[in-house]
């Protein structure tokens, strides 16, 4: 394993939570709390700002019967369902380190009987490898998909790639889907609808939420904010059935944050079976926030191509 793949772990407080694991490879660092979750509550360059959203009034909180956003990164089960999705994750979770991997696991709750686990390690190229696992602990089969949700800090812009474009009349077959929610407003000024990319800007003054889902074969989604670019890479399984009418990428925003979300395929899980979905996180410096297709191609795409090449090489 290369030096960039080596992980150092220490346990110390963060944000009022006393039981947190700090993970670093010397360049990047993550903080995972075991007082609630599983939640990754910090991600960034060592000693620099957190690129994930924090809610100061929620830092250090635990317990209670109400679901709390907390910020950071979380694992949900898709499709979204009021009775299942919003089960609180306010109780302590179990952390276990095995070699260069740290796993944080939430026991199955009484309603869903789904166990949630997030495993973290550093890849050989210095990226963060995040494996999400849902395990059916009930006595009946269920159909679920792992749903990886990263809550980004305010003020940035999400980048969703569209499939390769074609021309008429040579390209007559549909190539992708776009999923809308009842509250999606395509005329909202936070959207930029390009030929090659969809951009969604987080605006702190916004009063209404926005969301779309997309079928993205390219295997990446990004968020640029104040010179920092997060690229999440993942695999799309050809022929698999995805939630929300076929979406494997979703972006959601309101006045406080923007969520960059990827989903695994829907899987029929017998009792004891598990479904996994893996993301790889790459963080880059000195990348301007793009405002158009051309700016994505100029500023963002070279970093995306670097991330995809490194992801494929391990």
HUDAUR-V904372 format. One record per residue. N is the residue number from 1. SS is DSSP state (a for helix, b for strand, c for the rest). BURIAL is # if it has 9 or more other ideal C-beta (glycine too) atoms within 8 Angstrom, else .. Layout:
BEGIN
<<N | SS | BURIAL> <N | SS | BURIAL>>
END
This chain:
BEGIN
<<1 | c | .> <2 | c | .> <3 | a | .> <4 | a | #> <5 | a | #> <6 | c | #> <7 | c | #> <8 | b | .> <9 | b | #> <10 | b | .> <11 | b | .> <12 | c | .> <13 | c | .> <14 | b | #> <15 | c | #> <16 | c | .> <17 | b | #> <18 | c | .> <19 | c | #> <20 | b | #> <21 | b | #> <22 | b | #> <23 | b | #> <24 | b | #> <25 | c | #> <26 | c | .> <27 | c | .> <28 | b | #> <29 | b | #> <30 | b | #> <31 | b | #> <32 | b | #> <33 | b | #> <34 | c | #> <35 | c | #> <36 | c | #> <37 | c | #> <38 | c | #> <39 | b | #> <40 | b | #> <41 | b | #> <42 | b | #> <43 | b | #> <44 | b | #> <45 | b | #> <46 | c | #> <47 | c | .> <48 | c | .> <49 | c | .> <50 | c | .> <51 | c | #> <52 | b | #> <53 | c | #> <54 | b | #> <55 | c | #> <56 | c | .> <57 | c | .> <58 | c | #> <59 | c | #> <60 | c | .> <61 | c | #> <62 | c | #> <63 | c | .> <64 | c | .> <65 | c | .> <66 | c | .> <67 | c | .> <68 | c | #> <69 | c | .> <70 | c | #> <71 | b | #> <72 | c | #> <73 | b | #> <74 | b | #> <75 | b | #> <76 | b | .> <77 | b | #> <78 | b | #> <79 | c | .> <80 | c | .> <81 | c | .> <82 | c | .> <83 | c | .> <84 | c | #> <85 | c | #> <86 | c | .> <87 | c | #> <88 | c | #> <89 | c | #> <90 | c | #> <91 | c | #> <92 | c | .> <93 | c | #> <94 | b | .> <95 | b | #> <96 | b | .> <97 | b | .> <98 | b | .> <99 | c | .> <100 | c | .> <101 | b | #> <102 | b | #> <103 | b | #> <104 | b | #> <105 | b | #> <106 | b | #> <107 | c | .> <108 | c | #> <109 | c | #> <110 | c | .> <111 | c | .> <112 | c | #> <113 | c | #> <114 | b | #> <115 | b | #> <116 | b | #> <117 | b | #> <118 | b | #> <119 | b | #> <120 | b | #> <121 | b | #> <122 | b | #> <123 | c | #> <124 | c | #> <125 | c | #> <126 | c | #> <127 | c | #> <128 | b | #> <129 | b | #> <130 | b | #> <131 | b | #> <132 | b | #> <133 | b | #> <134 | b | #> <135 | b | #> <136 | b | #> <137 | c | #> <138 | c | #> <139 | c | .> <140 | c | .> <141 | c | .> <142 | b | #> <143 | b | .> <144 | b | #> <145 | b | #> <146 | b | #> <147 | b | #> <148 | b | #> <149 | b | #> <150 | b | #> <151 | b | #> <152 | b | #> <153 | c | #> <154 | c | #> <155 | c | .> <156 | c | #> <157 | b | #> <158 | b | #> <159 | b | #> <160 | b | #> <161 | b | #> <162 | c | #> <163 | c | #> <164 | c | .> <165 | c | .> <166 | c | .> <167 | c | .> <168 | c | .> <169 | c | .> <170 | c | .> <171 | c | .> <172 | c | .> <173 | c | .> <174 | c | .> <175 | c | .> <176 | c | #> <177 | c | #> <178 | b | .> <179 | b | #> <180 | b | .> <181 | c | .> <182 | c | .> <183 | c | .> <184 | c | #> <185 | c | .> <186 | c | .> <187 | c | .> <188 | c | .> <189 | c | .> <190 | c | #> <191 | b | #> <192 | b | #> <193 | b | .> <194 | c | #> <195 | c | .> <196 | c | #> <197 | b | #> <198 | b | #> <199 | b | #> <200 | b | #> <201 | b | #> <202 | c | #> <203 | c | .> <204 | c | .> <205 | c | .> <206 | c | #> <207 | c | .> <208 | c | .> <209 | c | .> <210 | b | #> <211 | b | #> <212 | b | #> <213 | b | #> <214 | b | #> <215 | c | #> <216 | c | #> <217 | c | .> <218 | c | .> <219 | c | #> <220 | b | #> <221 | b | #> <222 | b | #> <223 | b | #> <224 | b | #> <225 | b | #> <226 | c | .> <227 | b | .> <228 | b | #> <229 | b | #> <230 | b | #> <231 | b | #> <232 | b | #> <233 | b | #> <234 | c | #> <235 | c | .> <236 | c | #> <237 | c | .> <238 | c | .> <239 | c | .> <240 | c | .> <241 | c | .> <242 | b | #> <243 | a | #> <244 | a | #> <245 | a | .> <246 | a | #> <247 | c | #> <248 | c | #> <249 | b | #> <250 | b | #> <251 | b | #> <252 | b | #> <253 | b | #> <254 | c | #> <255 | c | .> <256 | c | .> <257 | c | #> <258 | b | #> <259 | b | #> <260 | b | #> <261 | b | #> <262 | b | #> <263 | b | #> <264 | c | #> <265 | b | #> <266 | c | #> <267 | b | #> <268 | b | .> <269 | b | #> <270 | c | .> <271 | c | #> <272 | c | .> <273 | c | #> <274 | b | .> <275 | b | #> <276 | b | #> <277 | b | #> <278 | b | #> <279 | b | #> <280 | b | #> <281 | b | #> <282 | b | #> <283 | b | #> <284 | b | #> <285 | b | .> <286 | b | .> <287 | b | #> <288 | c | .> <289 | c | .> <290 | c | #> <291 | c | .> <292 | c | #> <293 | a | #> <294 | a | .> <295 | a | #> <296 | a | #> <297 | a | .> <298 | a | .> <299 | a | #> <300 | a | #> <301 | a | #> <302 | a | .> <303 | a | #> <304 | a | #> <305 | a | .> <306 | a | #> <307 | a | #> <308 | a | #> <309 | a | .> <310 | a | #> <311 | a | #> <312 | a | .> <313 | a | .> <314 | c | .>>
END
